[in-house]
Amino acid sequence: MDGPRPTPRSGAAVATLALAGTVAAIMQTLVTPLIAEMPQILGTTPSNAAWVVTVTLLVAGVCVPVSGRLGDLMGKRRMLLVCAVPLVVGSVVCALASSVVPMIVGRGLQGMGMGMVPLGIALLRDVVPAEKLSGSIALVSASMGIGGAIGLPLAAAVAQYADWRVLFWGSAALALAIGVLIFVFVPDVPAGAKGQRFDAPGAVGLAIGLVSLLLAISKGGDWGWTSGTTLGLFALAVVALAVWGRYELRTREPLVDLRTTARPRVLFTNASSILIGVGMYAFMLIAPQLLQFPEATGYGLGQSMLAAGLYLAPGGVMMMLVSPLGGKLINARGPKFTLICGALVIAVGYGVALPLMGTAWGLMVAGIVINSGVALAYGAMPALIMSAVPLSETAAANGFNALMRSLGTTIGSAVIGVVLAQMTVTMGGHTLASEDGFRTGLLIGCGVAVVSAAVALLIPAVRTAGGDPEKAGAPADPAPARA
């Protein structure tokens, strides 16, 4: 296939894919209002209940790159429909669960559907006219952040005023509706890598390495960073990923083409993506706690979960508004410039948060600024990736980039968790994160965003055949066909 093949219904396809990303993000934040109540709801210990959150992360980390590669092999629309199935089934399993095991199974199934966003972004390159591609990529890419910011207050409202099972029945209905919309409005296009084989050994090796790494990062704070379990998992991750990388370089049709991933344009984009993930998640972890901490602490704002979610919701709305502007900026100045701008805007948002963290409206303004930067950065990353990889690898490359973002949020959660756990105060017999701990977390978020901008500066520029710099999603130099 030589390039995008616009369809008469490309507008409906973009809207459907953006909605699919939003729904996938809502699935991730769905249980946030229930975390404190999960042990009572499921009749289990807090440590077992924590797996309800962790399992989604682990399964998504493995399935996102695998879904991307299968999209290149079997067709992206087909894999989008496949991803909708575990979202529906997993939601139903969770809605019917009365103990921790089926809840964990259901949440794991929901994690299998998280490949929708990178698949949708890759599909845009096939169906959207060139003049609309940048804005479409920006909107669909930012949908994960939009869904996360909007989903939190919605989930909190349902959890507060209705039975918790309504959350999962609602998510099942949303996932089913998305499947129908994809079937109706998203066109089918030929698979870019049709005829190649699926790299099953590579998928197994990547799964072992990723699960070990993500599990060690996400649970290290609970198990102890120097415990034998945590250190053993880190060691297993290093060995497994090293063996996997060697195998991928030797096999003819790899799950992830590491030679393409090592191209400076892809490599530095992925590195910046990890840092953006850390910077974004630091605020997502700190702001709700500040809003909900009791006023007696002197720095907490005493808001309910619902009120805290409503204060943070404008940030999600702003992502929706900024995404089209990000597409225009990509067209005018290129995705590299847009990524740098996004990272710097995130840093400015943290600069706003530091002096205003004592007020709810100050945190709301900071969230608006930070999410605006995230929208710019998230729109630029896929454009950079797709301009550097062949058409036959767009879904796999976007899946790998999505994995890098997820790795960033996991690292961000672990780092901020350690900071808040170490910098504490004791009040009324309870140990709480201190004001200095929250300020340190905000400073870390700001610093990481600045470093992300510096890494993005290293991304080499490319020119299309016509001499124009950095057209979003422009095909990379043709790669030699594999035998």
Secondary structure as a PSIPRED ss2 file (coil, helix, strand):
# PSIPRED VFORMAT (PSIPRED V4.0)

   1 M C   1.000  0.000  0.000
   2 D C   1.000  0.000  0.000
   3 G C   1.000  0.000  0.000
   4 P C   1.000  0.000  0.000
   5 R C   1.000  0.000  0.000
   6 P C   1.000  0.000  0.000
   7 T C   1.000  0.000  0.000
   8 P C   1.000  0.000  0.000
   9 R C   1.000  0.000  0.000
  10 S H   0.000  1.000  0.000
  11 G H   0.000  1.000  0.000
  12 A H   0.000  1.000  0.000
  13 A H   0.000  1.000  0.000
  14 V H   0.000  1.000  0.000
  15 A H   0.000  1.000  0.000
  16 T H   0.000  1.000  0.000
  17 L H   0.000  1.000  0.000
  18 A H   0.000  1.000  0.000
  19 L H   0.000  1.000  0.000
  20 A H   0.000  1.000  0.000
  21 G H   0.000  1.000  0.000
  22 T H   0.000  1.000  0.000
  23 V H   0.000  1.000  0.000
  24 A H   0.000  1.000  0.000
  25 A H   0.000  1.000  0.000
  26 I H   0.000  1.000  0.000
  27 M H   0.000  1.000  0.000
  28 Q H   0.000  1.000  0.000
  29 T H   0.000  1.000  0.000
  30 L C   1.000  0.000  0.000
  31 V C   1.000  0.000  0.000
  32 T H   0.000  1.000  0.000
  33 P H   0.000  1.000  0.000
  34 L H   0.000  1.000  0.000
  35 I H   0.000  1.000  0.000
  36 A H   0.000  1.000  0.000
  37 E H   0.000  1.000  0.000
  38 M H   0.000  1.000  0.000
  39 P H   0.000  1.000  0.000
  40 Q H   0.000  1.000  0.000
  41 I H   0.000  1.000  0.000
  42 L H   0.000  1.000  0.000
  43 G C   1.000  0.000  0.000
  44 T C   1.000  0.000  0.000
  45 T C   1.000  0.000  0.000
  46 P H   0.000  1.000  0.000
  47 S H   0.000  1.000  0.000
  48 N H   0.000  1.000  0.000
  49 A H   0.000  1.000  0.000
  50 A C   1.000  0.000  0.000
  51 W H   0.000  1.000  0.000
  52 V H   0.000  1.000  0.000
  53 V H   0.000  1.000  0.000
  54 T H   0.000  1.000  0.000
  55 V H   0.000  1.000  0.000
  56 T H   0.000  1.000  0.000
  57 L H   0.000  1.000  0.000
  58 L H   0.000  1.000  0.000
  59 V H   0.000  1.000  0.000
  60 A H   0.000  1.000  0.000
  61 G H   0.000  1.000  0.000
  62 V H   0.000  1.000  0.000
  63 C H   0.000  1.000  0.000
  64 V H   0.000  1.000  0.000
  65 P H   0.000  1.000  0.000
  66 V H   0.000  1.000  0.000
  67 S H   0.000  1.000  0.000
  68 G H   0.000  1.000  0.000
  69 R H   0.000  1.000  0.000
  70 L H   0.000  1.000  0.000
  71 G H   0.000  1.000  0.000
  72 D H   0.000  1.000  0.000
  73 L H   0.000  1.000  0.000
  74 M H   0.000  1.000  0.000
  75 G C   1.000  0.000  0.000
  76 K H   0.000  1.000  0.000
  77 R H   0.000  1.000  0.000
  78 R H   0.000  1.000  0.000
  79 M H   0.000  1.000  0.000
  80 L H   0.000  1.000  0.000
  81 L H   0.000  1.000  0.000
  82 V H   0.000  1.000  0.000
  83 C H   0.000  1.000  0.000
  84 A H   0.000  1.000  0.000
  85 V H   0.000  1.000  0.000
  86 P H   0.000  1.000  0.000
  87 L H   0.000  1.000  0.000
  88 V H   0.000  1.000  0.000
  89 V H   0.000  1.000  0.000
  90 G H   0.000  1.000  0.000
  91 S H   0.000  1.000  0.000
  92 V H   0.000  1.000  0.000
  93 V H   0.000  1.000  0.000
  94 C H   0.000  1.000  0.000
  95 A H   0.000  1.000  0.000
  96 L H   0.000  1.000  0.000
  97 A C   1.000  0.000  0.000
  98 S C   1.000  0.000  0.000
  99 S C   1.000  0.000  0.000
 100 V H   0.000  1.000  0.000
 101 V H   0.000  1.000  0.000
 102 P H   0.000  1.000  0.000
 103 M H   0.000  1.000  0.000
 104 I H   0.000  1.000  0.000
 105 V H   0.000  1.000  0.000
 106 G H   0.000  1.000  0.000
 107 R H   0.000  1.000  0.000
 108 G H   0.000  1.000  0.000
 109 L H   0.000  1.000  0.000
 110 Q H   0.000  1.000  0.000
 111 G H   0.000  1.000  0.000
 112 M H   0.000  1.000  0.000
 113 G H   0.000  1.000  0.000
 114 M H   0.000  1.000  0.000
 115 G H   0.000  1.000  0.000
 116 M H   0.000  1.000  0.000
 117 V H   0.000  1.000  0.000
 118 P H   0.000  1.000  0.000
 119 L H   0.000  1.000  0.000
 120 G H   0.000  1.000  0.000
 121 I H   0.000  1.000  0.000
 122 A H   0.000  1.000  0.000
 123 L H   0.000  1.000  0.000
 124 L H   0.000  1.000  0.000
 125 R H   0.000  1.000  0.000
 126 D H   0.000  1.000  0.000
 127 V H   0.000  1.000  0.000
 128 V C   1.000  0.000  0.000
 129 P C   1.000  0.000  0.000
 130 A H   0.000  1.000  0.000
 131 E H   0.000  1.000  0.000
 132 K H   0.000  1.000  0.000
 133 L H   0.000  1.000  0.000
 134 S H   0.000  1.000  0.000
 135 G H   0.000  1.000  0.000
 136 S H   0.000  1.000  0.000
 137 I H   0.000  1.000  0.000
 138 A H   0.000  1.000  0.000
 139 L H   0.000  1.000  0.000
 140 V H   0.000  1.000  0.000
 141 S H   0.000  1.000  0.000
 142 A H   0.000  1.000  0.000
 143 S H   0.000  1.000  0.000
 144 M H   0.000  1.000  0.000
 145 G H   0.000  1.000  0.000
 146 I H   0.000  1.000  0.000
 147 G H   0.000  1.000  0.000
 148 G H   0.000  1.000  0.000
 149 A H   0.000  1.000  0.000
 150 I H   0.000  1.000  0.000
 151 G H   0.000  1.000  0.000
 152 L H   0.000  1.000  0.000
 153 P H   0.000  1.000  0.000
 154 L H   0.000  1.000  0.000
 155 A H   0.000  1.000  0.000
 156 A H   0.000  1.000  0.000
 157 A H   0.000  1.000  0.000
 158 V H   0.000  1.000  0.000
 159 A H   0.000  1.000  0.000
 160 Q H   0.000  1.000  0.000
 161 Y H   0.000  1.000  0.000
 162 A C   1.000  0.000  0.000
 163 D C   1.000  0.000  0.000
 164 W C   1.000  0.000  0.000
 165 R H   0.000  1.000  0.000
 166 V H   0.000  1.000  0.000
 167 L H   0.000  1.000  0.000
 168 F H   0.000  1.000  0.000
 169 W H   0.000  1.000  0.000
 170 G H   0.000  1.000  0.000
 171 S H   0.000  1.000  0.000
 172 A H   0.000  1.000  0.000
 173 A H   0.000  1.000  0.000
 174 L H   0.000  1.000  0.000
 175 A H   0.000  1.000  0.000
 176 L H   0.000  1.000  0.000
 177 A H   0.000  1.000  0.000
 178 I H   0.000  1.000  0.000
 179 G H   0.000  1.000  0.000
 180 V H   0.000  1.000  0.000
 181 L H   0.000  1.000  0.000
 182 I H   0.000  1.000  0.000
 183 F H   0.000  1.000  0.000
 184 V H   0.000  1.000  0.000
 185 F H   0.000  1.000  0.000
 186 V C   1.000  0.000  0.000
 187 P C   1.000  0.000  0.000
 188 D C   1.000  0.000  0.000
 189 V C   1.000  0.000  0.000
 190 P C   1.000  0.000  0.000
 191 A C   1.000  0.000  0.000
 192 G C   1.000  0.000  0.000
 193 A C   1.000  0.000  0.000
 194 K C   1.000  0.000  0.000
 195 G C   1.000  0.000  0.000
 196 Q C   1.000  0.000  0.000
 197 R C   1.000  0.000  0.000
 198 F C   1.000  0.000  0.000
 199 D C   1.000  0.000  0.000
 200 A H   0.000  1.000  0.000
 201 P H   0.000  1.000  0.000
 202 G H   0.000  1.000  0.000
 203 A H   0.000  1.000  0.000
 204 V H   0.000  1.000  0.000
 205 G H   0.000  1.000  0.000
 206 L H   0.000  1.000  0.000
 207 A H   0.000  1.000  0.000
 208 I H   0.000  1.000  0.000
 209 G H   0.000  1.000  0.000
 210 L H   0.000  1.000  0.000
 211 V H   0.000  1.000  0.000
 212 S H   0.000  1.000  0.000
 213 L H   0.000  1.000  0.000
 214 L H   0.000  1.000  0.000
 215 L H   0.000  1.000  0.000
 216 A H   0.000  1.000  0.000
 217 I H   0.000  1.000  0.000
 218 S H   0.000  1.000  0.000
 219 K H   0.000  1.000  0.000
 220 G H   0.000  1.000  0.000
 221 G H   0.000  1.000  0.000
 222 D H   0.000  1.000  0.000
 223 W H   0.000  1.000  0.000
 224 G C   1.000  0.000  0.000
 225 W C   1.000  0.000  0.000
 226 T C   1.000  0.000  0.000
 227 S C   1.000  0.000  0.000
 228 G H   0.000  1.000  0.000
 229 T H   0.000  1.000  0.000
 230 T H   0.000  1.000  0.000
 231 L H   0.000  1.000  0.000
 232 G H   0.000  1.000  0.000
 233 L H   0.000  1.000  0.000
 234 F H   0.000  1.000  0.000
 235 A H   0.000  1.000  0.000
 236 L H   0.000  1.000  0.000
 237 A H   0.000  1.000  0.000
 238 V H   0.000  1.000  0.000
 239 V H   0.000  1.000  0.000
 240 A H   0.000  1.000  0.000
 241 L H   0.000  1.000  0.000
 242 A H   0.000  1.000  0.000
 243 V H   0.000  1.000  0.000
 244 W H   0.000  1.000  0.000
 245 G H   0.000  1.000  0.000
 246 R H   0.000  1.000  0.000
 247 Y H   0.000  1.000  0.000
 248 E H   0.000  1.000  0.000
 249 L H   0.000  1.000  0.000
 250 R H   0.000  1.000  0.000
 251 T C   1.000  0.000  0.000
 252 R C   1.000  0.000  0.000
 253 E C   1.000  0.000  0.000
 254 P C   1.000  0.000  0.000
 255 L C   1.000  0.000  0.000
 256 V C   1.000  0.000  0.000
 257 D C   1.000  0.000  0.000
 258 L H   0.000  1.000  0.000
 259 R H   0.000  1.000  0.000
 260 T H   0.000  1.000  0.000
 261 T H   0.000  1.000  0.000
 262 A C   1.000  0.000  0.000
 263 R C   1.000  0.000  0.000
 264 P H   0.000  1.000  0.000
 265 R H   0.000  1.000  0.000
 266 V H   0.000  1.000  0.000
 267 L H   0.000  1.000  0.000
 268 F H   0.000  1.000  0.000
 269 T H   0.000  1.000  0.000
 270 N H   0.000  1.000  0.000
 271 A H   0.000  1.000  0.000
 272 S H   0.000  1.000  0.000
 273 S H   0.000  1.000  0.000
 274 I H   0.000  1.000  0.000
 275 L H   0.000  1.000  0.000
 276 I H   0.000  1.000  0.000
 277 G H   0.000  1.000  0.000
 278 V H   0.000  1.000  0.000
 279 G H   0.000  1.000  0.000
 280 M H   0.000  1.000  0.000
 281 Y H   0.000  1.000  0.000
 282 A H   0.000  1.000  0.000
 283 F H   0.000  1.000  0.000
 284 M H   0.000  1.000  0.000
 285 L H   0.000  1.000  0.000
 286 I H   0.000  1.000  0.000
 287 A H   0.000  1.000  0.000
 288 P H   0.000  1.000  0.000
 289 Q H   0.000  1.000  0.000
 290 L H   0.000  1.000  0.000
 291 L H   0.000  1.000  0.000
 292 Q H   0.000  1.000  0.000
 293 F C   1.000  0.000  0.000
 294 P C   1.000  0.000  0.000
 295 E H   0.000  1.000  0.000
 296 A H   0.000  1.000  0.000
 297 T H   0.000  1.000  0.000
 298 G C   1.000  0.000  0.000
 299 Y C   1.000  0.000  0.000
 300 G C   1.000  0.000  0.000
 301 L C   1.000  0.000  0.000
 302 G C   1.000  0.000  0.000
 303 Q C   1.000  0.000  0.000
 304 S C   1.000  0.000  0.000
 305 M H   0.000  1.000  0.000
 306 L H   0.000  1.000  0.000
 307 A H   0.000  1.000  0.000
 308 A H   0.000  1.000  0.000
 309 G H   0.000  1.000  0.000
 310 L H   0.000  1.000  0.000
 311 Y H   0.000  1.000  0.000
 312 L H   0.000  1.000  0.000
 313 A H   0.000  1.000  0.000
 314 P H   0.000  1.000  0.000
 315 G H   0.000  1.000  0.000
 316 G H   0.000  1.000  0.000
 317 V H   0.000  1.000  0.000
 318 M H   0.000  1.000  0.000
 319 M H   0.000  1.000  0.000
 320 M H   0.000  1.000  0.000
 321 L H   0.000  1.000  0.000
 322 V H   0.000  1.000  0.000
 323 S H   0.000  1.000  0.000
 324 P H   0.000  1.000  0.000
 325 L H   0.000  1.000  0.000
 326 G H   0.000  1.000  0.000
 327 G H   0.000  1.000  0.000
 328 K H   0.000  1.000  0.000
 329 L H   0.000  1.000  0.000
 330 I H   0.000  1.000  0.000
 331 N H   0.000  1.000  0.000
 332 A H   0.000  1.000  0.000
 333 R H   0.000  1.000  0.000
 334 G C   1.000  0.000  0.000
 335 P H   0.000  1.000  0.000
 336 K H   0.000  1.000  0.000
 337 F H   0.000  1.000  0.000
 338 T H   0.000  1.000  0.000
 339 L H   0.000  1.000  0.000
 340 I H   0.000  1.000  0.000
 341 C H   0.000  1.000  0.000
 342 G H   0.000  1.000  0.000
 343 A H   0.000  1.000  0.000
 344 L H   0.000  1.000  0.000
 345 V H   0.000  1.000  0.000
 346 I H   0.000  1.000  0.000
 347 A H   0.000  1.000  0.000
 348 V H   0.000  1.000  0.000
 349 G H   0.000  1.000  0.000
 350 Y H   0.000  1.000  0.000
 351 G H   0.000  1.000  0.000
 352 V H   0.000  1.000  0.000
 353 A H   0.000  1.000  0.000
 354 L H   0.000  1.000  0.000
 355 P H   0.000  1.000  0.000
 356 L H   0.000  1.000  0.000
 357 M C   1.000  0.000  0.000
 358 G C   1.000  0.000  0.000
 359 T C   1.000  0.000  0.000
 360 A H   0.000  1.000  0.000
 361 W H   0.000  1.000  0.000
 362 G H   0.000  1.000  0.000
 363 L H   0.000  1.000  0.000
 364 M H   0.000  1.000  0.000
 365 V H   0.000  1.000  0.000
 366 A H   0.000  1.000  0.000
 367 G H   0.000  1.000  0.000
 368 I H   0.000  1.000  0.000
 369 V H   0.000  1.000  0.000
 370 I H   0.000  1.000  0.000
 371 N H   0.000  1.000  0.000
 372 S H   0.000  1.000  0.000
 373 G H   0.000  1.000  0.000
 374 V H   0.000  1.000  0.000
 375 A H   0.000  1.000  0.000
 376 L H   0.000  1.000  0.000
 377 A H   0.000  1.000  0.000
 378 Y H   0.000  1.000  0.000
 379 G H   0.000  1.000  0.000
 380 A H   0.000  1.000  0.000
 381 M H   0.000  1.000  0.000
 382 P H   0.000  1.000  0.000
 383 A H   0.000  1.000  0.000
 384 L H   0.000  1.000  0.000
 385 I H   0.000  1.000  0.000
 386 M H   0.000  1.000  0.000
 387 S C   1.000  0.000  0.000
 388 A C   1.000  0.000  0.000
 389 V C   1.000  0.000  0.000
 390 P C   1.000  0.000  0.000
 391 L H   0.000  1.000  0.000
 392 S H   0.000  1.000  0.000
 393 E H   0.000  1.000  0.000
 394 T H   0.000  1.000  0.000
 395 A H   0.000  1.000  0.000
 396 A H   0.000  1.000  0.000
 397 A H   0.000  1.000  0.000
 398 N H   0.000  1.000  0.000
 399 G H   0.000  1.000  0.000
 400 F H   0.000  1.000  0.000
 401 N H   0.000  1.000  0.000
 402 A H   0.000  1.000  0.000
 403 L H   0.000  1.000  0.000
 404 M H   0.000  1.000  0.000
 405 R H   0.000  1.000  0.000
 406 S H   0.000  1.000  0.000
 407 L H   0.000  1.000  0.000
 408 G H   0.000  1.000  0.000
 409 T H   0.000  1.000  0.000
 410 T H   0.000  1.000  0.000
 411 I H   0.000  1.000  0.000
 412 G H   0.000  1.000  0.000
 413 S H   0.000  1.000  0.000
 414 A H   0.000  1.000  0.000
 415 V H   0.000  1.000  0.000
 416 I H   0.000  1.000  0.000
 417 G H   0.000  1.000  0.000
 418 V H   0.000  1.000  0.000
 419 V H   0.000  1.000  0.000
 420 L H   0.000  1.000  0.000
 421 A H   0.000  1.000  0.000
 422 Q H   0.000  1.000  0.000
 423 M C   1.000  0.000  0.000
 424 T E   0.000  0.000  1.000
 425 V E   0.000  0.000  1.000
 426 T E   0.000  0.000  1.000
 427 M E   0.000  0.000  1.000
 428 G C   1.000  0.000  0.000
 429 G C   1.000  0.000  0.000
 430 H E   0.000  0.000  1.000
 431 T E   0.000  0.000  1.000
 432 L E   0.000  0.000  1.000
 433 A E   0.000  0.000  1.000
 434 S C   1.000  0.000  0.000
 435 E H   0.000  1.000  0.000
 436 D H   0.000  1.000  0.000
 437 G H   0.000  1.000  0.000
 438 F H   0.000  1.000  0.000
 439 R H   0.000  1.000  0.000
 440 T H   0.000  1.000  0.000
 441 G H   0.000  1.000  0.000
 442 L H   0.000  1.000  0.000
 443 L H   0.000  1.000  0.000
 444 I H   0.000  1.000  0.000
 445 G H   0.000  1.000  0.000
 446 C H   0.000  1.000  0.000
 447 G H   0.000  1.000  0.000
 448 V H   0.000  1.000  0.000
 449 A H   0.000  1.000  0.000
 450 V H   0.000  1.000  0.000
 451 V H   0.000  1.000  0.000
 452 S H   0.000  1.000  0.000
 453 A H   0.000  1.000  0.000
 454 A H   0.000  1.000  0.000
 455 V H   0.000  1.000  0.000
 456 A H   0.000  1.000  0.000
 457 L H   0.000  1.000  0.000
 458 L C   1.000  0.000  0.000
 459 I C   1.000  0.000  0.000
 460 P C   1.000  0.000  0.000
 461 A C   1.000  0.000  0.000
 462 V C   1.000  0.000  0.000
 463 R E   0.000  0.000  1.000
 464 T C   1.000  0.000  0.000
 465 A C   1.000  0.000  0.000
 466 G C   1.000  0.000  0.000
 467 G C   1.000  0.000  0.000
 468 D C   1.000  0.000  0.000
 469 P E   0.000  0.000  1.000
 470 E C   1.000  0.000  0.000
 471 K C   1.000  0.000  0.000
 472 A C   1.000  0.000  0.000
 473 G C   1.000  0.000  0.000
 474 A C   1.000  0.000  0.000
 475 P C   1.000  0.000  0.000
 476 A C   1.000  0.000  0.000
 477 D C   1.000  0.000  0.000
 478 P C   1.000  0.000  0.000
 479 A C   1.000  0.000  0.000
 480 P C   1.000  0.000  0.000
 481 A C   1.000  0.000  0.000
 482 R C   1.000  0.000  0.000
 483 A C   1.000  0.000  0.000
